[in-house]
Amino acid sequence: MLSHAIRSSRRIHMCDFAHPRIALVFGKTSDRIPGSPNRAAVLGIQDDGGAVKCDQQVTVFRSRSESVRILIYSFRIVLVVCLFACHTLSPAAAQSLSDENKPKEAVKQDGARKDDVRRNTPGMSFKPGQLMKMDVDLALVNVTVTDPYNRLVTGLEPDNFRIFEDNVEQEVVTFSAEDVPISIGVIFDFSGSMSNKVSKAREAAIQFFKTANPQDEFFLVSFNERAELTSSFTNSVEDLQSRMMLTAPKGRTALLDALYLGLSEMRGAHNAKRALLILSDGGDNHSRYNESDIKRLVKEADTQLYAIGIFDPLGLRNRTTEELNGPSLLSEVTEMTGGRVFGVEKLEELPDIASKIGMELRNQYVLGYRPSNKAHDARWRKVKIKLRAPKGLPPLSVYSKTGYYAPSH
């Protein structure tokens, strides 16, 4: 502001807002501000928005009394400026203080509400308990690969697999060989024909449970002449074991009814991968449902079926049609899901076979593809998996589901 003060080594402090004061420092001992009568100092005040403006010209005289008058008048103007600045800044400070005193959640909510109004974003409302459904056209197939000695083959890559739907080759878009949580239902035969086998069958079930992961869930269906849900889904293997010990074998065999109950219960499973393990000596002689009903239900359910068939030697079986057809019935319903039947004639083999089934479920490949046939016609689509086995390996066997029903809409 003052050109003569630039040449002085002394500082000029014009305003201190904490302790308002004005000091004029003169560069000469005469204590006068040099200047011509025609020079004027112009003092201006203007707010940030340009709404308030005040200009006042003050003529500078050489006399000391005039200098004191200028000093007093300047002090008044600076005081007005300070008061105006405080008044302008106080609402912003108050707002900032109120925001600091607010809980962080409230401040975030206020910001979210303003943002929503500004953007006018449309939204969807959901009622409590309402499910959001998404239609994803991705078919998943569980695949088991074994060697000629029925041993599992692991370590294959996506290029080793070819997948066909209705004889049209599909592109594999997802591939996994990880052990994932499984929802498993155990279908346990407590009919009278199991009287001399039930002890070993319990041991087999316990051995199967030992292969489980902590995230797995189980339920138990026991059946004789009627099927019963002995235990709904639980993570407690001990609870299932104790319930199996309380049931005694008796009566006739309602195997198909038990399968229907097990597949119905599986609809409440929490895991994407699902399987049923059947422990039975085969045959059915007391079910309300027939084979056609169960096979249709098995095709619709995305659930693998495994069975431990505790069969008597062929010469010792009763000559009823149901018992003679028992092994073939279990084979048909399991193979269409990618599972299989493990026949047992020596009861001592039961625990090892149960453990083998558990390991097989943990070491499967999962292939995913988007069907080239986009029609939602609810028709049965045949699925076939072929291998491009690496060189040097013996002939390998592949187990997978034989097909699925297309979506209806």
C-alpha positions in Angstrom: 0.0 0.0 0.0 2.7 2.6 1.0 5.5 3.0 -1.4 7.7 4.9 1.1 7.5 2.0 3.6 9.1 -0.4 1.1 12.4 1.3 1.5 12.3 1.0 5.3 13.7 -2.0 7.1 10.9 -1.9 9.6 7.8 -4.1 9.2 4.3 -2.8 8.5 1.5 -4.7 10.2 -1.8 -3.6 8.8 -4.4 -5.8 10.6 -4.5 -8.4 13.3 -7.9 -10.0 13.4 -7.3 -11.6 16.8 -6.4 -8.2 18.3 -7.6 -5.5 15.9 -5.3 -2.5 15.7 -3.7 -0.2 13.1 -0.1 1.1 13.2 1.4 3.6 10.8 5.2 3.6 10.7 6.9 6.6 9.2 10.1 6.3 7.2 11.3 9.8 8.2 11.9 11.4 11.5 9.5 14.2 10.7 6.7 11.7 11.3 4.9 13.0 8.2 3.7 11.2 5.1 5.1 12.9 2.1 2.8 13.5 -0.8 1.2 16.1 -3.0 -2.1 17.7 -2.2 -3.6 16.0 -5.3 -2.7 12.4 -4.2 -5.5 10.5 -2.6 -5.6 7.1 -0.8 -8.6 5.0 -1.8 -9.9 2.5 0.7 -12.3 -0.2 -0.6 -14.3 -2.9 1.0 -16.0 -5.6 -1.0 -17.5 -9.0 0.1 -16.9 -12.2 -1.8 -20.2 -12.1 -3.6 -19.8 -8.4 -4.6 -23.0 -7.4 -2.8 -21.5 -4.9 -0.4 -19.0 -2.2 -1.5 -17.9 1.0 0.1 -15.4 3.5 -1.3 -14.2 6.5 0.8 -11.6 9.0 -0.3 -9.5 10.5 2.4 -7.3 13.4 1.6 -3.9 13.2 3.2 -2.7 16.4 4.8 0.7 17.1 6.1 -0.3 18.1 9.6 -0.1 15.7 12.6 -3.7 16.3 13.6 -4.9 15.3 10.2 -2.8 12.1 10.4 -4.3 11.2 13.8 -7.8 11.8 12.3 -6.9 9.4 9.4 -5.7 6.9 11.9 -9.0 7.0 13.9 -11.1 6.8 10.8 -9.1 3.9 9.3 -9.5 2.1 12.6 -13.3 2.5 12.4 -13.4 1.1 8.9 -11.2 -1.9 9.7 -13.4 -2.6 12.7 -16.4 -2.6 10.4 -14.6 -5.0 8.0 -13.8 -7.4 10.9 -17.4 -7.4 12.1 -18.7 -8.0 8.6 -16.2 -10.9 8.1 -17.3 -12.5 11.4 -20.9 -12.2 10.5 -20.3 -13.8 7.0 -18.2 -16.7 8.3 -20.3 -17.6 11.3 -23.1 -19.6 9.5 -20.4 -21.8 7.7 -18.6 -22.3 11.0 -21.9 -23.2 12.7 -22.7 -25.7 10.0 -19.3 -27.2 10.2 -19.6 -27.5 14.0 -23.1 -29.1 13.7 -21.7 -31.6 11.2 -18.9 -32.5 13.6 -21.3 -33.0 16.4 -23.5 -35.3 14.3 -22.9 -39.0 14.3 -21.0 -40.1 11.2 -23.8 -42.3 10.1 -26.2 -39.3 10.1 -23.9 -37.2 8.0 -23.5 -40.0 5.5 -27.3 -40.4 5.3 -27.8 -36.7 4.8 -25.3 -36.8 1.9 -26.9 -39.9 0.5 -30.4 -38.3 0.5 -29.1 -35.2 -1.2 -27.3 -37.3 -3.8 -30.4 -39.4 -4.5 -32.6 -36.3 -5.0 -30.1 -34.7 -7.3 -29.6 -37.8 -9.4 -33.2 -38.8 -9.2 -32.1 -42.5 -9.2 -34.9 -45.1 -9.7 -34.9 -48.0 -7.3 -36.6 -51.3 -6.6 -38.3 -52.1 -3.3 -38.4 -55.6 -1.8 -40.7 -56.9 0.8 -39.2 -58.7 3.9 -38.4 -62.3 3.0 -38.8 -61.7 -0.7 -36.2 -63.5 -2.9 -34.6 -61.8 -5.9 -34.4 -64.3 -8.8 -31.9 -64.1 -11.6 -32.0 -66.1 -14.8 -28.5 -67.2 -15.8 -28.2 -69.6 -18.8 -25.2 -71.5 -17.5 -25.3 -75.3 -17.3 -23.0 -76.9 -14.7 -21.9 -80.6 -14.9 -20.1 -82.5 -12.2 -17.6 -85.0 -13.7 -15.8 -87.9 -12.1 -12.8 -89.5 -13.9 -11.4 -92.9 -12.9 -8.7 -95.3 -14.2 -9.1 -99.0 -15.0 -8.6 -99.8 -11.3 -11.5 -97.5 -10.3 -9.1 -95.0 -8.8 -9.8 -91.3 -9.1 -7.9 -89.3 -11.7 -7.1 -85.7 -10.7 -5.1 -82.9 -12.2 -6.8 -82.7 -15.6 -7.1 -79.4 -17.4 -10.1 -77.8 -19.3 -8.6 -78.8 -22.6 -8.9 -82.5 -21.6 -12.7 -82.3 -21.7 -15.3 -82.0 -24.5 -18.9 -81.5 -23.7 -21.9 -82.2 -26.0 -25.6 -81.2 -25.7 -27.9 -83.1 -28.0 -24.8 -84.1 -30.0 -23.7 -80.5 -30.5 -20.4 -79.6 -29.0 -20.4 -76.7 -26.5 -17.7 -74.4 -25.3 -16.5 -74.9 -21.8 -16.6 -71.4 -20.2 -16.0 -72.3 -16.5 -13.9 -75.0 -15.0 -13.2 -75.9 -11.4 -11.7 -78.8 -9.4 -12.0 -77.4 -5.9 -13.5 -79.0 -2.8 -16.7 -77.1 -2.1 -19.3 -77.4 0.7 -21.9 -80.1 0.0 -25.5 -80.6 1.1 -25.9 -84.4 1.7 -28.9 -86.5 2.5 -28.4 -90.0 3.8 -31.2 -92.5 2.9 -30.9 -95.4 5.4 -32.7 -98.7 5.0 -34.2 -100.0 8.3 -36.4 -102.6 6.8 -36.6 -106.2 8.1 -34.3 -107.5 5.4 -31.5 -105.4 6.9 -31.5 -107.0 10.3 -28.2 -108.8 9.9 -26.6 -105.9 8.0 -27.6 -102.8 9.9 -24.6 -102.8 12.2 -22.1 -102.6 9.4 -24.3 -100.1 7.5 -24.1 -97.8 10.5 -20.3 -98.1 10.5 -20.3 -97.2 6.8 -22.4 -94.1 7.4 -20.1 -93.0 10.2 -17.0 -93.5 8.0 -18.7 -91.4 5.3 -19.3 -88.6 7.8 -15.6 -88.6 8.6 -14.8 -87.3 5.1 -17.1 -84.3 5.6 -16.0 -80.7 5.8 -17.1 -78.3 8.5 -19.3 -76.4 6.0 -21.2 -79.5 4.9 -24.7 -80.1 6.0 -26.7 -83.3 6.4 -30.1 -84.7 6.8 -31.3 -88.3 7.5 -34.2 -90.2 6.0 -34.9 -93.6 7.5 -37.3 -96.0 5.9 -38.9 -99.4 6.3 -42.5 -99.8 5.3 -42.8 -96.0 5.4 -40.3 -93.2 4.9 -39.5 -90.7 7.7 -37.4 -87.6 8.0 -35.4 -88.6 11.1 -33.3 -85.4 11.1 -33.6 -82.2 9.0 -30.5 -80.3 7.9 -27.8 -80.1 10.5 -24.0 -79.7 10.8 -23.8 -82.0 13.7 -22.6 -85.4 12.6 -22.8 -86.7 16.2 -26.6 -86.0 16.3 -27.1 -88.0 13.1 -25.0 -90.9 14.5 -27.1 -91.0 17.7 -30.4 -91.0 15.8 -29.2 -93.9 13.6 -28.5 -95.9 16.8 -32.1 -95.4 18.1 -33.7 -97.0 15.0 -34.3 -100.8 14.8 -34.8 -102.6 11.5 -38.3 -104.0 10.9 -41.1 -104.2 8.3 -41.2 -104.0 4.6 -39.3 -101.7 2.1 -40.5 -98.3 0.8 -37.3 -97.3 -1.0 -39.0 -95.2 -3.7 -41.0 -93.2 -1.1 -37.7 -92.6 0.8 -36.1 -91.2 -2.4 -39.0 -88.9 -3.0 -38.8 -87.6 0.5 -35.0 -87.1 0.3 -35.3 -85.2 -3.0 -38.1 -83.1 -1.6 -36.0 -82.2 1.5 -33.0 -81.3 -0.7 -35.0 -78.3 -2.0 -34.1 -76.6 1.2 -30.4 -77.1 0.9 -28.0 -74.1 1.4 -25.1 -75.4 -0.8 -25.1 -75.5 -4.6 -23.5 -78.9 -4.7 -26.0 -81.6 -3.5 -25.9 -85.4 -3.2 -27.9 -88.3 -1.7 -26.2 -91.4 -0.3 -28.5 -94.5 -0.2 -27.6 -97.5 2.0 -30.0 -100.3 1.2 -30.1 -104.0 0.1 -32.2 -103.0 -2.9 -35.7 -103.7 -4.0 -39.0 -102.0 -3.1 -42.3 -103.6 -2.0 -44.2 -101.0 -0.1 -44.1 -97.6 -1.9 -46.9 -95.3 -3.0 -44.7 -93.9 -5.8 -43.6 -95.9 -8.7 -40.3 -96.0 -10.7 -41.5 -93.6 -13.4 -42.4 -91.0 -10.7 -39.0 -91.2 -9.1 -37.0 -91.2 -12.3 -38.8 -88.1 -13.5 -38.1 -86.4 -10.1 -34.4 -87.5 -10.3 -34.1 -85.9 -13.7 -35.6 -82.6 -12.5 -33.4 -82.4 -9.3 -29.9 -81.1 -9.7 -28.7 -83.8 -7.2 -26.2 -86.6 -7.5 -27.2 -90.0 -6.2 -24.8 -92.6 -4.9 -25.8 -96.0 -3.5 -24.1 -98.7 -1.4 -26.0 -101.8 -2.4 -25.7 -104.4 0.3 -26.8 -107.3 -1.8 -27.1 -110.9 -0.9 -25.4 -113.4 -3.2 -27.6 -114.0 -6.2 -28.4 -117.6 -5.1 -29.5 -116.5 -1.7 -31.9 -113.7 -2.7 -35.6 -114.2 -2.4 -37.2 -114.9 -5.8 -39.4 -111.8 -5.7 -39.4 -109.5 -8.6 -38.7 -106.5 -6.4 -35.6 -107.9 -4.8 -34.2 -109.3 -8.1 -34.6 -105.9 -9.7 -33.2 -104.0 -6.7 -29.6 -103.7 -8.1 -30.8 -102.5 -11.5 -33.2 -99.9 -10.0 -30.4 -98.4 -7.9 -28.1 -98.4 -11.0 -30.6 -96.5 -13.2 -31.4 -93.8 -10.7 -27.8 -93.1 -9.8 -26.2 -93.2 -13.2 -28.5 -90.6 -14.7 -27.2 -88.1 -12.1 -23.5 -88.8 -12.6 -23.3 -91.0 -9.5 -23.1 -94.8 -9.3 -23.8 -97.9 -7.2 -21.1 -99.7 -5.2 -22.2 -103.2 -4.7 -21.1 -105.0 -1.5 -21.2 -108.7 -0.8 -18.8 -108.7 2.1 -20.0 -106.5 5.0 -16.4 -105.8 6.0 -16.0 -103.7 2.8 -18.7 -101.2 3.8 -16.7 -98.6 5.7 -14.0 -98.5 3.0 -16.5 -98.0 0.2 -18.3 -95.3 2.1 -15.0 -93.5 2.6 -14.3 -93.9 -1.2 -17.7 -92.3 -2.1 -16.9 -89.4 0.2 -13.5 -88.8 -1.4 -15.1 -89.0 -4.9 -17.5 -86.2 -4.0 -14.5 -84.1 -3.0 -12.5 -84.7 -6.1 -14.9 -83.9 -9.0 -14.5 -81.5 -11.9 -17.2 -79.0 -12.5 -17.7 -77.9 -16.1 -19.8 -74.9 -17.1 -21.1 -74.0 -20.5 -23.8 -71.8 -22.1 -26.1 -73.9 -24.2 -26.1 -73.0 -27.9 -29.8 -73.9 -27.9 -31.4 -70.9 -26.3 -35.0 -72.2 -26.4 -36.9 -72.3 -23.1 -39.0 -75.2 -24.1 -38.8 -77.4 -20.9 -37.5 -80.3 -23.0 -35.0 -82.9 -22.0 -31.5 -82.1 -23.2 -28.9 -85.0 -23.5 -25.5 -84.3 -22.1 -22.3 -86.2 -23.0 -18.8 -85.7 -21.8 -15.8 -87.0 -23.7 -12.1 -86.9 -22.8 -8.9 -85.9 -24.6 -6.8 -87.8 -22.2 -3.1 -86.8 -21.9 -0.6 -89.1 -23.6 0.6 -92.0 -21.6 -2.5 -92.6 -19.6 -4.6 -95.8 -19.8 -8.2 -95.7 -20.9 -10.2 -93.6 -18.5 -13.9 -93.7 -17.4 -16.1 -90.6 -17.1 -19.2 -90.3 -14.9 -21.6 -87.3 -15.3 -25.3 -86.7 -15.5 -27.0 -87.8 -18.7 -29.0 -84.6 -19.2 -31.3 -81.9 -17.8 -34.6 -80.2 -18.5 -34.4 -76.9 -20.2 -36.1 -73.9 -18.4 -39.7 -73.4 -19.3 -39.6 -69.6 -19.5 
